[in-house]
Amino acid sequence: MPERTQSAQQDEALRRVRSGCPVRATLRDIATTLRTTEPSGPFSEADRLTTALNAANGCTHRQAALLKRMPRIDWDTTRGEYGLILDRASWSA
């Protein structure tokens, strides 16, 4: 029987769910904070970058992974609205 060297895509997805993907958890934490702390306040692209930097705690790889999952903002939005967008994005992380 040949040895498996690569996981199938489905196996990788199950592994991520079982291990509790830290990016997913971080996105959900950010979303909860945005929805509960001044949800009617404005949220801009600069806020997105700052939020990712603060949540990554200085780890550039984690910051890059967060920014990859956090949609860019090119419209006027509030913290609460962006929190809802991040909640949806966390399910695909």
C-alpha positions in Angstrom: 0.0 0.0 0.0 1.5 3.4 -1.0 2.3 5.9 1.7 0.2 9.0 1.7 2.4 12.1 1.6 -0.3 14.8 1.1 -3.6 15.3 2.8 -6.7 15.5 0.7 -8.5 18.9 0.8 -11.3 17.4 2.9 -8.8 16.0 5.3 -7.1 19.3 5.7 -10.5 21.0 6.3 -11.3 18.5 9.0 -7.9 19.0 10.6 -8.4 22.7 10.8 -11.8 22.4 12.4 -10.6 19.9 14.9 -7.5 22.0 15.8 -9.5 25.2 16.2 -7.9 27.5 13.7 -6.4 30.5 15.5 -7.2 32.9 12.7 -10.9 31.9 12.8 -11.0 32.4 16.6 -9.2 35.8 16.3 -11.6 37.0 13.6 -14.6 36.1 15.7 -13.1 37.9 18.7 -12.5 41.0 16.6 -16.0 40.8 15.2 -17.5 40.5 18.7 -15.5 43.5 19.9 -16.6 45.6 17.0 -20.2 44.7 17.4 -20.3 45.4 21.2 -17.9 48.4 21.6 -19.3 51.5 19.9 -21.0 49.7 17.1 -22.2 52.9 15.5 -18.7 54.4 15.3 -17.0 54.7 11.9 -14.6 52.0 10.7 -12.0 52.8 8.0 -9.2 51.0 6.1 -6.7 52.4 8.6 -8.8 50.9 11.5 -8.7 47.6 9.7 -4.9 47.6 9.5 -4.5 48.7 13.1 -7.0 46.1 14.3 -5.1 43.3 12.5 -1.8 44.6 13.9 -3.0 44.7 17.4 -4.7 41.3 17.2 -1.6 39.6 15.8 0.5 40.7 18.8 3.5 41.5 16.6 3.5 38.3 14.7 3.8 39.3 11.0 2.6 35.9 9.7 -0.5 36.0 11.8 -1.1 39.7 10.8 -0.8 38.7 7.1 -3.3 35.8 7.6 -5.8 38.1 9.3 -5.5 40.8 6.7 -6.0 38.1 4.0 -9.4 37.2 5.6 -10.4 40.8 6.6 -12.1 42.4 3.5 -10.8 45.7 2.4 -13.0 48.8 3.1 -13.7 51.1 0.2 -17.1 52.4 1.5 -18.4 54.1 4.5 -19.1 51.6 7.2 -19.6 51.3 10.9 -17.8 49.1 13.5 -21.0 47.0 13.9 -21.5 46.4 10.2 -17.8 45.4 9.7 -18.2 43.1 12.7 -21.0 41.3 10.9 -18.9 41.1 7.8 -16.0 39.6 9.8 -18.4 37.1 11.4 -19.3 35.8 8.0 -15.6 35.8 6.9 -14.6 33.8 9.9 -16.6 30.8 8.7 -14.4 30.5 5.6 -11.1 31.0 7.5 
